[in-house]
Amino acid sequence: MRKPLLLAALALFSANLALADAACDAKAAEKKLAGAAKQSFLKKCEKDTAAAQKTCDAKAAEKKLAGAAKQSFAKKCVKDSMAK
């Protein structure tokens, strides 16, 4: 029973990171970064996104959210924290 839940959680986390990669790429393009500057920006952006995801997952756990509600909350939370 735990294995499917763990796999589902991992899949949600991976999906959010994939969206974050696209968002980071878009921000880098918006800033017209290239080469080493772009790579440095992407690395920091992805690190910040992973930290935001971890924080948002903890907040969702505090609220005892599960399933679609947890996914929706975490997605909005990460988006809001990255917009700052």
C-alpha positions in Angstrom: 0.0 0.0 0.0 2.8 2.4 0.8 4.7 1.8 -2.5 1.9 3.1 -4.7 1.4 6.2 -2.6 5.2 6.8 -2.6 5.2 6.4 -6.4 2.3 8.8 -6.8 4.0 11.4 -4.6 7.2 11.1 -6.6 5.3 11.5 -9.9 3.6 14.7 -8.6 6.9 16.1 -7.5 8.6 15.2 -10.8 5.7 16.8 -12.7 6.0 20.0 -10.7 9.8 20.1 -11.3 9.2 19.7 -15.1 6.9 22.6 -15.0 9.4 24.6 -13.0 12.1 23.8 -15.7 9.9 25.3 -18.3 9.2 28.3 -16.2 12.9 28.8 -15.5 13.6 28.5 -19.2 11.0 31.1 -20.0 12.4 33.5 -17.4 15.9 33.0 -18.8 14.6 33.7 -22.3 12.7 36.8 -21.1 16.0 38.1 -19.6 17.8 37.2 -22.8 20.4 35.2 -21.0 22.8 32.9 -22.9 25.8 30.7 -22.2 27.2 30.6 -18.7 24.9 33.3 -17.4 21.9 31.2 -18.5 23.2 28.0 -17.0 23.9 29.8 -13.7 20.4 31.3 -13.7 18.8 28.0 -14.5 20.7 26.2 -11.8 19.7 28.8 -9.1 16.1 28.9 -10.4 15.7 25.1 -10.2 17.2 25.0 -6.8 14.8 27.7 -5.6 11.9 25.9 -7.1 12.8 22.6 -5.4 13.1 24.5 -2.1 9.7 26.1 -2.7 8.2 22.7 -3.6 9.5 21.2 -0.3 8.0 24.1 1.7 4.7 23.9 -0.1 4.5 20.1 0.4 5.1 20.7 4.2 2.3 23.3 4.2 -0.1 20.9 2.4 0.8 18.2 5.0 0.0 20.7 7.8 -3.4 21.3 6.3 -3.9 17.5 5.9 -4.5 17.8 2.2 -4.4 14.8 0.0 -5.0 13.9 -3.7 -6.1 16.5 -6.1 -6.5 19.1 -3.3 -2.9 18.6 -2.3 -1.7 18.8 -5.9 -3.6 21.9 -6.6 -2.5 23.6 -3.4 1.2 22.7 -4.0 1.1 23.9 -7.6 -0.4 27.3 -6.7 1.9 27.6 -3.7 5.0 27.0 -5.8 3.8 29.4 -8.5 3.1 32.1 -6.0 6.4 31.7 -4.2 8.3 31.8 -7.5 6.5 35.0 -8.7 8.0 37.0 -5.8 
